[in-house]
Amino acid sequence: MTTVTYQPNAIAPDVLDELRARDDAGVVPRVHAYDMDGAPLRCCLRRSRAGEPVSLVSYAPLRRWAAEAGVDPGAYDEVGPVFIHTDRCAGPDAALGYPFAETGAPRVLRRYSGEGRITGGALVRLPDDPDQAQAAVEQALHGAFADPGVALVHVRAVEYGCFQYEVRRP
């Protein structure tokens, strides 16, 4: 497995607690028990397992980072759907490398400046080999952070445009 230089960040536990009560669209989430594997969980950065209770919530991925950074994300403060465990979980396992790096899957790495503005992005089609897929994510992040103006990268699924996780400048 490729060495992970950049830290993939799940949604913070305190934010998850807020989202479980009322999500970023102001809605009380509903619990779903999926009977098949596969929902990408943003609380622990792995796929759900059959029968696990998960919730689909609205989440504004740039909002809290922008508040910490003291910037206004303006129109980039978008809200979209993400899956989370209905109850607290153990969080991510750093030994797994970059999450959701399924082979052959296309990913978009959206770059943001320190002012919370989109500064570009890159489309990455992950190779079929799992180790090469991890290396492709690493290389794409290295390319994104080569620009000194990039403060934050959102990794997103292409097929739905969903936020998967963030990576902050090391």
N, C-alpha and C positions, 0 to 999 in steps of 0.2 A: 504494500500500500504506500502511496505517496505521502511524504511528510506534509502535514498541514501547517503552512506558514501563517495563514490568515484565519482568524477565529470566526467561525460561523455562529451568529447569535440567535438564539431562540427568543421568543417574546418573554420578557422578564416576568418572574412569578407574581410580583405585585400587580402588574398590568393584567396578567391572566386572571387574577382574582376579580379585578374590576370588570373584565370582559365577561366573566361567568355570571356576574350579577346584572349587568347592563352593558351591551356592546357599544362600539363607537358610533353606531347609528341610532343609539338610544333604545334598542330593543332588548327585551329579556330573552336570552337564548333558549332554544328547545333542545332537549337531549335526543340523540339518535343512537341506536345500537346497530352498527353496521354488521351485516351477516357475511361480508366478504372483506378480504384484506385490501388495504390500499389507500385510505384517506391520508394525505400528508399532514401530519400533526406538527403545528408550529410551536408547541410547548416543549416537546422533547426531540424534535427534528428527526422523526422516524415515521414510517407508515403504520397506520392502525392495524390491529389484528382483529380477526373475526370476533364479533360479539362485544368488543370494547365500547363502553359508552363515550361518545364524542359529541361535541356541539359544533355547529357551524355558526360562527359569529362574524360580525362586521368589525374590521380592524383598520385603523389609519396608521400605517407603518412609519410614516415620516413625522407624524405629529409630536410624539414624545421626544424623539431625538432633537427636533427643532426647539422644543421647550427647554431641554437641557442645554442646547447650544446658544439659546437666547436669540433665535432667528425666527422669522415668520415665513413658513413654507408657502404661503399664498395659495395659489390654485393647485400646487403640487400636494396639498393635504388631501389626497384621495382616500376613500374608504372602500374596502373590498372584502370578500369572504375568505375566511381561513378556518380550518378545522383545529380544534384543541380538545384535549381530554376534558370531560365534564367535571372531574375532580382533579385535585393536584396530582402530579406525577413526579417521578424522580428527575425529570429534566433530561437534557441531552447527554449522550455518551460520547465524549470527545474522541475516543478511540475509533469511532466509526468513520472519521474523516469528514469530507464534505457531504452533507445530507442530500437526499433526493437526486443523487448522481446516477440515475438509471442510465444504462447504456443505450445509446442511440437517441436519447431525449434531447430536444432543443431547449436551451435556456437563454434568457436575456439577462445580462448584467447591466443594470441601470446605475449610472454614476451621478452623484450629487455633490455640489460644492459645499463649502462651509457656510454658505448663506442659504442652503436648503433648495437650491435650484438644480434642475437636471442639466448635466454638462455633457451628456452623450450616453452611449450604451454600446453593447456588443452582443451579437447573436453567436451562441456557441452550440454546435451540435456535438454532443458527447459521443466519443467512440464506443464501439461495441465491447471492448475489453474493460472490465471494471477498474483496473489499475490505471489504464490510459484515460478513463473518464475522470478519475480523481485528479490526474495530472493536468487534464484539459481545464478543469475548474481552477486549479492552482495557477496555471499559466494565464488564464483570462483575468483573474484577480490581480496578478502581478502587473499585467498590462494596464488595468484600470488605475491602480495606485501608482503607476509610473508618472502619471500626471499629478504634480504636487497640489493642484487645486481640488483634487478629489478627496472628500472627507468621509464618504459613505458610499457603499454599493448595496443595492438591493438585487438579490438573485430571484428571478421570476420564472414561472413556467410559461412557455409560449402558448400552449394549447388553450389555456384559460386566462392567461395574463396575471395569474395569482402571485402575490408576494409569497416567497418561500422562506427567506431568511435575510438578515442583513449582515454585512461585514463592515466594521469601522476601520479607519486608517490605524495601522499598528503604532 
